[in-house]
């Protein structure tokens, strides 16, 4: 026999409590996944910026080794450039020349090098691990610029310039 004064939790109150808890949990999960995405993006940007800074040193060294080019014919400038690239980029930094650039849309083959784990160690960047794709760099000695790419990318962006513009 039931008494009218019995206190207890009703089925409706239990359902409302569970629904509220599910809403709170979904908000927390969304915030957590967004934080993880942002952390991965920031780690990728940081790694690419470190590689870019070190690669710019190599470009400046190549420009120095090429030397003054006024009054020198184009063939000699090209020979000096190729020799300096080989000595500095490949031998010193242990970079691999990239011949197939199809992993990154819009990137044309040319002065592009893969930055492997050995190259990172040689550059003093052993803390960077190639867990998320490969890092590639393109050098432009004339303008002393370097562009860094990641083959995995982030939201369809592969170059450091594009990734830096993501909010």
N, C-alpha and C positions, 0 to 999 in steps of 0.2 A: 504494500500500500504506500503511495507517494504522498508526501506532505507538501503543501504549497510553499512552505518556507525553506525548502531545500535549496541550498546555494550550489552552483556549479557552472561550468562553462558550457555554453550552448554550441551547437553545431555551427551556427551562423558566426558567432564570435571567433571560433576556431578557424573557419574559412577566411574571414577577413584578416586575421592575424597572419595566416600563412601567405595570403596574397600580398600583404604589406612587406613581409620578410622577403618574398620573391622579387618584388620591385626594388627593394634596397640592395639585394644581392646582385641583380642585373646591372644596376648603376655602378656598383663597386667593380664588377667584372669588366664593364666597358671602360671605366677609368683606368683600371689596371692594364688592360690591353693597349690603350692609348699611350700610357706611360712607357710600356715596353717598346712600342713602335717608335716613340720619340727618342728613347735611349739608343735604339739601334741606328736611327738616322743620325743622331749626334756622334755616335761612335764611328760610323762610316765617314761622316764629314771630317772628323778629327784625323782619322787615319789618312784620308786623301789630302788634307792640308799639310800633314807632316811629310808625306811623300812629295808633294808639290814643292815645299820649301827646300827639301834636300835635292830634288831634281833641278831646281833653279840654280843651285850651286854648280851642278854639272854643266848646265848651259853656259853659265858665266865662264867656267873653266875652258869650255870648248871655244868660246868667243875669244878668250885670252890666247889660247894656243894657235888659233887661226891668225891672229895678229892683224896688223894694218893691211888692208886689201886695196887701198887706192893705188892705182898704177900697176896693179897685178892683173894678169889676164884671167878670164873666167875659169879656164881649165885648172889653173894653179890654185885658185880659191876653192874650187870644188875638191881638188886633191887634198888640200890642207884640211878642209872641212871633214871629208870622209876619214882621213887619218885620225883627226882629233876625236871624232865620234867613236871610231873603233877603239882607240886607246882609252878614252874616258868612259863612255857609256857601257861598252861591252866588256872590256877587260877589267877596268877598275871596279865598276859597279856590278859586274856579272849580270847584265840585262840580256834578255833574249829578244831577238827581233821578231815582231809579230807579222806574219805574212797573211794570215786569214783573219780579217777584221769583221767577219759576218756576225759575230756574237753581239756586236754593238751596232744597232741601226744607224745609218748615216755616217759612220766612221769610214773613211777611205784609207786604204793601206798607204803607207809612206814611212814617215819617221816615227814609227810606233814601236814601243818596247814593252815587254812583259816584265813586271817587277815581282820576281819570285821570292821565296823565303831566304835563299842565299843572298840575293841582291839586297833585301831588307837588312840582313845582318851586316853586309858590307857598308851599307849606308848608315849604320848605327841605329836602325829602327827595328831591332829584334822584338820589341814589344807588340808590333803589329803582326797579326796572324791572318793568313788568307783563308779564313773560315767562310766568309761570304763572298764567293766569286774571286776572280783574279783582278789585280791592279795592273793597269796599263798606263803608260805615259807617252805623250807625243811632245816632241821638242821642236821649237822654232828658234834657231840660233840667231837669225837676222833680227827678230823683234825681242829676243831674250824672254820668250814666254814658254810656259809648260802647261799642258792640260792633262789632268789625271782622270782616268776612267775606271769604273768598276763593272765587271761583266755581269754581275747580278743586278746592279742598279737598285733604284728605289722608286716605285710607282712610275716605271717607264722612263726614268731619268738615269743616265749613265755617267755623264761628265760632272766633274766637281762644280763647274759653273752653273749647270742646271740644278744640281742638288742643293747648292747654296741658296738658290732662289725659292726653295720650298719653305713655306711658313710653318 
